[in-house]
Amino acid sequence: VLKEQHNISVDQNNPWYFPSIAEYTHLLEKHHFRVVFAQHFDRPTTLADGIDGLDYWLDSFADDFFPELTETEKRAVYEEIKEHLAPTLYIDDHWQIDYKRLRIIATK
């Protein structure tokens, strides 16, 4: 949606880093840690504020994707994002974000 309709480079604007278990373990071991446990798990998270919850989440965590948009343009993109995600993530009058987590235990 963002790239095709709004010429927004998701890859270029992405501020996040999500290593795999293997990559994270390698980085820790490279810095002389001994990884004794590594787990990847789902952590579904319900957002507060009903239909507006995803807007607040996007304002907090995804603003880096929209530096060249006016506030009006950004709100229009938010509506497109919500329309695209609603069938799978808007459940019982709230947004449920499908977070994924790594849990790592390492010793030095």
C-alpha positions in Angstrom: 0.0 0.0 0.0 2.6 2.5 1.0 5.1 1.9 -1.7 2.7 1.5 -4.6 0.2 4.3 -3.8 2.3 6.8 -1.9 5.9 6.3 -3.2 7.1 5.7 0.4 10.3 3.6 0.7 9.5 1.2 3.6 13.1 -0.2 3.4 14.8 3.1 3.4 12.6 4.6 6.2 12.5 1.6 8.4 14.0 2.5 11.8 13.6 -1.0 13.3 15.9 -4.0 13.5 14.5 -7.5 14.1 17.3 -10.0 14.3 16.6 -13.7 14.0 17.5 -16.0 17.0 20.6 -17.1 15.1 21.7 -13.5 14.3 21.1 -12.3 17.9 22.9 -15.3 19.3 25.9 -14.7 17.0 26.1 -11.0 18.1 26.1 -12.0 21.8 28.7 -14.7 21.3 30.8 -12.3 19.3 30.9 -10.1 22.4 31.9 -13.0 24.7 28.4 -13.9 26.0 27.3 -17.5 26.3 23.7 -18.0 25.2 22.0 -20.6 27.4 18.4 -20.1 26.2 16.8 -18.6 23.1 13.1 -18.5 22.3 10.9 -16.9 19.6 7.3 -16.5 20.6 4.1 -14.7 19.7 2.8 -12.0 22.0 -0.5 -10.7 20.7 -1.2 -7.3 22.3 -4.5 -5.6 22.5 -4.4 -1.8 21.9 -6.5 0.5 24.1 -8.9 3.1 22.6 -11.0 1.0 20.3 -10.9 2.0 16.6 -8.4 4.8 17.4 -5.9 2.5 19.0 -4.0 1.8 15.8 -3.7 5.6 15.1 -2.0 6.1 18.4 0.2 3.1 17.9 1.3 4.4 14.4 1.9 7.9 15.9 4.1 6.4 18.5 6.1 3.8 16.6 5.8 4.4 12.8 6.3 8.1 12.3 9.7 7.5 10.6 7.9 6.0 7.6 6.1 9.2 6.8 8.6 12.2 7.0 7.5 13.7 3.7 3.8 13.6 4.3 1.6 16.4 5.6 -0.6 15.6 8.6 -3.6 15.3 6.3 -1.8 12.9 4.0 -0.5 10.8 6.9 -4.1 10.5 8.3 -5.3 9.3 4.9 -2.5 6.7 4.8 -3.5 5.6 8.4 -7.0 5.0 7.1 -5.7 2.8 4.2 -3.6 0.9 6.7 -6.5 0.3 9.0 -8.7 -0.8 6.1 -6.0 -3.3 4.9 -5.4 -4.7 8.5 -9.0 -4.7 9.9 -10.0 -8.1 8.5 -7.3 -9.8 10.6 -6.3 -7.5 13.4 -9.5 -5.6 14.4 -11.2 -8.0 16.8 -14.2 -7.4 19.0 -14.0 -3.6 18.8 -10.2 -3.3 19.4 -7.0 -3.8 17.5 -4.8 -6.8 18.4 -1.2 -6.3 17.2 0.6 -9.5 16.3 3.9 -8.8 18.1 6.7 -11.4 17.9 9.3 -11.6 20.6 12.7 -13.1 21.3 13.6 -14.1 24.8 17.3 -14.6 25.3 19.3 -15.6 28.4 23.0 -15.2 28.2 25.8 -15.1 30.7 29.2 -13.5 30.5 
